[in-house]
Amino acid sequence: MDLQLAGKRAVVTGASRGIGLAVARALAAEGADVALASRGKEALDTAAAEIAAVDGGGRVLAVVTDTTDDESVRELVRRTADAFGGVDILVNAAATPASAGGAPPGLAGIEDDSLRQEVETKVLGYLRCARAAAPLMVAQGWGRIVNVSGLNARQAGNLVGSVRNVAVAAMTKNLADELGPHGVNVTVVHPGMTITESSPAKFAAMAAAAGVDEAEIVRRLESAVSIGRLVTAAEVADTVAFLASPLSVAINGDAIAVGGGARGAIHY
């Protein structure tokens, strides 16, 4: 299937690792021009060079960006528009990774600054990027914004994680209703535990905290997924690439779970 992404101009935040990097790869492979954004220059340059080396892809731009700073975000959008001639797609994936080991703190252990930082980075960071890019999309009458959230939005057990992810979903719906009439669709994806380059270290930390081996940790995680295994970052990116494409016009404001299927719960 041709996703009709050739020549589209995309910004991907959190693009030096994990799901963000996988999304940047997927969009570039479809022929889109991609601006990769993250805070760490070395990792960002490495990711950009890797993607640029793939034959048949679009143009690649690396922009060091701190999404907690509004001017840094606006500079990202300006540089992308200058380099590519505009912005068609924004994928927000810049966020603090979920904690690797041990149970999340309970009420008594949650510090105010922990939640403030999560909101500043993931919720306001996503909002800043949308606010900077959306006017360009509205002016041309077409655009896609995809927010990467997480399945903590649909389950208890991690108060800070649930609050930040629910807030992203709520923001998505509000932006979709406002921007949809202008040809700009806004969606949110909810990954679960996802296989990325950091997974081995994460599983090791979880195993140490639980006093079991890594194989047991993976078995427990997989037992909660209805397809029987953990989803990879590349598989999440496939869904994001579709949502970023013209073919996704029928989806706006909704949340798409990309965790392989959570057992038990019904969402409708």
C-alpha positions as CSV (number, residue, x, y, z in Angstrom):
1,M,0.0,0.0,0.0
2,D,1.3,3.4,-0.9
3,L,0.9,5.7,2.1
4,Q,1.2,8.8,-0.1
5,L,3.9,10.2,2.1
6,A,6.5,10.9,-0.6
7,G,7.4,14.5,-0.4
8,K,5.5,15.2,2.8
9,R,7.5,17.2,5.4
10,A,7.6,15.8,8.9
11,V,8.9,16.8,12.3
12,V,9.5,14.0,14.8
13,T,10.5,14.9,18.4
14,G,12.2,12.4,20.7
15,A,13.7,11.1,17.5
16,S,17.2,10.0,18.7
17,R,16.0,6.8,20.3
18,G,13.1,4.4,20.9
19,I,9.7,5.0,19.3
20,G,10.6,8.4,18.0
21,L,13.6,7.1,16.1
22,A,11.5,4.2,14.7
23,V,8.9,6.7,13.5
24,A,11.5,8.9,11.8
25,R,12.9,5.8,10.0
26,A,9.4,4.7,8.9
27,L,8.5,8.1,7.5
28,A,11.8,8.5,5.7
29,A,11.4,5.1,4.2
30,E,8.1,6.2,2.8
31,G,9.8,9.1,1.1
32,A,9.0,11.9,3.5
33,D,11.4,14.6,4.4
34,V,12.1,14.3,8.1
35,A,13.4,16.7,10.7
36,L,14.6,14.8,13.8
37,A,14.5,16.7,17.1
38,S,15.9,15.8,20.5
39,R,18.0,17.3,23.2
40,G,21.2,15.3,22.8
41,K,23.3,16.4,19.8
42,E,25.5,13.3,19.5
43,A,22.7,10.8,19.5
44,L,20.6,13.0,17.3
45,D,23.4,13.3,14.7
46,T,24.0,9.6,14.7
47,A,20.3,8.9,14.1
48,A,20.1,11.4,11.3
49,A,23.2,10.1,9.6
50,E,21.8,6.5,9.8
51,I,18.5,7.5,8.2
52,A,20.1,9.7,5.6
53,A,22.2,6.8,4.4
54,V,19.2,4.7,3.4
55,D,18.6,4.8,-0.3
56,G,15.2,6.1,-1.5
57,G,14.4,8.1,1.5
58,G,13.6,11.8,1.7
59,R,15.8,14.6,3.1
60,V,16.9,14.5,6.7
61,L,17.5,17.4,9.1
62,A,18.7,17.2,12.7
63,V,17.7,20.0,15.0
64,V,18.8,20.0,18.7
65,T,15.6,20.9,20.5
66,D,14.4,21.2,24.1
67,T,10.6,20.9,24.0
68,T,10.3,22.4,27.5
69,D,11.4,25.7,25.9
70,D,9.0,27.5,23.6
71,E,11.6,29.4,21.7
72,S,13.6,26.2,21.1
73,V,10.4,24.6,19.7
74,R,9.6,27.6,17.4
75,E,13.2,27.5,16.1
76,L,12.7,23.8,15.3
77,V,9.6,24.6,13.2
78,R,11.3,27.6,11.6
79,R,14.4,25.6,10.5
80,T,12.2,22.7,9.2
81,A,10.0,25.1,7.2
82,D,13.1,26.9,5.8
83,A,14.8,23.6,4.8
84,F,11.8,21.8,3.4
85,G,9.5,24.6,2.4
86,G,6.8,23.8,5.1
87,V,5.6,21.3,7.6
88,D,2.9,18.7,6.9
89,I,3.3,16.2,9.8
90,L,4.2,16.5,13.5
91,V,4.9,13.4,15.6
92,N,5.3,14.2,19.3
93,A,7.4,11.6,21.0
94,A,9.7,13.5,23.3
95,A,9.0,12.4,26.8
96,T,10.8,11.0,29.9
97,P,10.9,7.2,29.6
98,A,8.8,5.3,32.1
99,S,10.8,4.0,35.1
100,A,12.6,0.8,34.4
101,G,12.7,-1.0,37.7
102,G,10.5,-1.3,40.8
103,A,6.9,-0.3,41.4
104,P,5.9,3.3,40.9
105,P,5.7,5.3,44.1
106,G,2.5,5.4,46.0
107,L,0.7,8.6,47.1
108,A,3.1,9.3,50.0
109,G,6.2,8.9,47.7
110,I,5.1,11.2,44.9
111,E,6.8,14.5,44.9
112,D,5.2,17.6,43.4
113,D,8.1,18.2,41.0
114,S,7.8,14.7,39.6
115,L,4.4,15.5,38.2
116,R,5.4,19.0,37.2
117,Q,8.3,17.8,35.2
118,E,6.1,15.2,33.4
119,V,3.5,17.8,32.5
120,E,6.2,20.3,31.4
121,T,7.9,17.8,29.1
122,K,5.2,15.5,27.8
123,V,2.0,17.6,28.0
124,L,3.2,21.2,27.5
125,G,6.0,20.0,25.3
126,Y,3.5,18.4,22.9
127,L,1.3,21.5,23.1
128,R,4.2,23.8,22.3
129,C,5.1,21.8,19.2
130,A,1.5,21.7,18.0
131,R,1.1,25.4,18.6
132,A,4.2,26.2,16.5
133,A,3.4,23.8,13.6
134,A,-0.4,23.9,13.3
135,P,-0.6,27.4,11.7
136,L,1.6,26.2,8.8
137,M,-0.7,23.2,8.3
138,V,-3.9,25.3,8.6
139,A,-2.6,27.8,6.1
140,Q,-2.1,25.0,3.5
141,G,-5.3,23.2,4.4
142,W,-3.7,19.9,5.3
143,G,-1.7,18.3,8.1
144,R,-1.3,15.5,10.6
145,I,-0.4,15.6,14.3
146,V,0.2,12.3,16.0
147,N,0.9,12.3,19.8
148,V,2.6,9.3,21.3
149,S,1.1,8.7,24.8
150,G,0.8,5.3,26.5
151,L,-1.4,2.7,27.9
152,N,-1.1,4.1,31.4
153,A,-3.9,6.4,30.2
154,R,-6.2,3.3,30.4
155,Q,-5.0,1.7,33.6
156,A,-4.2,2.5,37.2
157,G,-1.0,1.7,39.1
158,N,1.2,4.6,38.0
159,L,-0.4,7.9,39.1
160,V,2.0,10.2,37.4
161,G,2.1,8.1,34.2
162,S,-1.7,8.0,34.1
163,V,-2.1,11.7,34.6
164,R,0.4,12.7,31.9
165,N,-1.0,10.3,29.4
166,V,-4.7,11.1,30.0
167,A,-3.8,14.8,29.6
168,V,-2.2,14.1,26.2
169,A,-5.3,12.2,25.1
170,A,-7.5,15.1,26.3
171,M,-5.3,17.6,24.5
172,T,-5.5,15.5,21.3
173,K,-9.3,15.5,21.2
174,N,-9.5,19.3,21.8
175,L,-6.9,20.0,19.0
176,A,-8.7,17.6,16.7
177,D,-12.0,19.4,17.1
178,E,-10.4,22.8,16.5
179,L,-8.1,21.8,13.6
180,G,-10.1,19.2,11.9
181,P,-12.3,21.6,9.9
182,H,-9.0,23.0,8.5
183,G,-7.8,19.7,7.1
184,V,-5.6,18.9,10.1
185,N,-6.2,15.6,11.8
186,V,-4.9,15.0,15.3
187,T,-4.6,11.5,16.8
188,V,-3.0,9.8,19.8
189,V,-1.4,6.4,20.0
190,H,-1.0,4.4,23.2
191,P,2.0,2.1,23.2
192,G,2.4,-0.5,26.0
193,M,5.7,-2.0,27.0
194,T,7.6,-1.8,23.7
195,I,10.8,-3.4,22.5
196,T,13.5,-0.7,21.9
197,E,17.2,-0.5,22.1
198,S,16.9,0.2,25.8
199,S,14.9,-2.9,26.6
200,P,17.7,-5.2,27.7
201,A,18.8,-2.7,30.4
202,K,15.2,-2.1,31.4
203,F,14.4,-5.8,31.7
204,A,17.6,-6.3,33.8
205,A,16.6,-3.6,36.2
206,M,13.1,-5.0,36.5
207,A,14.5,-8.5,37.1
208,A,16.8,-7.2,39.8
209,A,14.0,-5.3,41.6
210,A,11.7,-8.4,41.5
211,G,14.4,-10.9,42.4
212,V,13.8,-13.1,39.3
213,D,15.7,-13.6,36.0
214,E,15.1,-11.6,32.9
215,A,13.3,-14.4,31.1
216,E,10.7,-14.5,33.8
217,I,10.2,-10.7,33.5
218,V,9.6,-11.0,29.8
219,R,7.2,-13.9,30.3
220,R,5.2,-11.9,32.8
221,L,5.0,-8.9,30.4
222,E,4.1,-11.1,27.5
223,S,1.3,-12.8,29.4
224,A,-0.6,-9.5,29.6
225,V,-0.5,-9.0,25.9
226,S,-3.2,-10.7,23.8
227,I,-0.9,-11.4,20.8
228,G,1.4,-13.3,23.2
229,R,4.5,-11.1,22.7
230,L,5.7,-7.5,23.2
231,V,5.4,-5.1,20.3
232,T,8.5,-3.6,18.7
233,A,9.1,0.1,18.2
234,A,9.1,-0.5,14.4
235,E,5.6,-2.0,14.7
236,V,4.4,1.1,16.6
237,A,6.0,3.2,13.9
238,D,4.0,1.5,11.2
239,T,0.8,2.6,12.8
240,V,2.0,6.1,13.3
241,A,3.1,6.3,9.7
242,F,-0.4,5.4,8.6
243,L,-1.9,8.0,10.9
244,A,0.5,10.6,9.5
245,S,-0.7,9.8,5.9
246,P,-3.5,11.1,3.8
247,L,-5.1,7.6,4.1
248,S,-6.0,8.2,7.7
249,V,-8.5,11.0,7.0
250,A,-11.4,9.0,8.6
251,I,-9.6,9.1,12.0
252,N,-9.5,12.3,14.0
253,G,-9.4,12.9,17.8
254,D,-9.3,9.3,18.7
255,A,-6.8,7.1,20.6
256,I,-5.3,4.0,19.0
257,A,-3.8,1.4,21.3
258,V,-0.6,-0.1,19.9
259,G,0.4,-2.4,22.7
260,G,-0.5,-5.8,21.1
261,G,-3.9,-5.9,22.9
262,A,-4.5,-5.5,26.6
263,R,-6.3,-8.5,28.0
264,G,-9.7,-8.2,29.7
265,A,-10.7,-4.6,29.3
266,I,-13.2,-3.4,26.7
267,H,-12.7,0.1,25.2
268,Y,-15.3,1.5,22.9
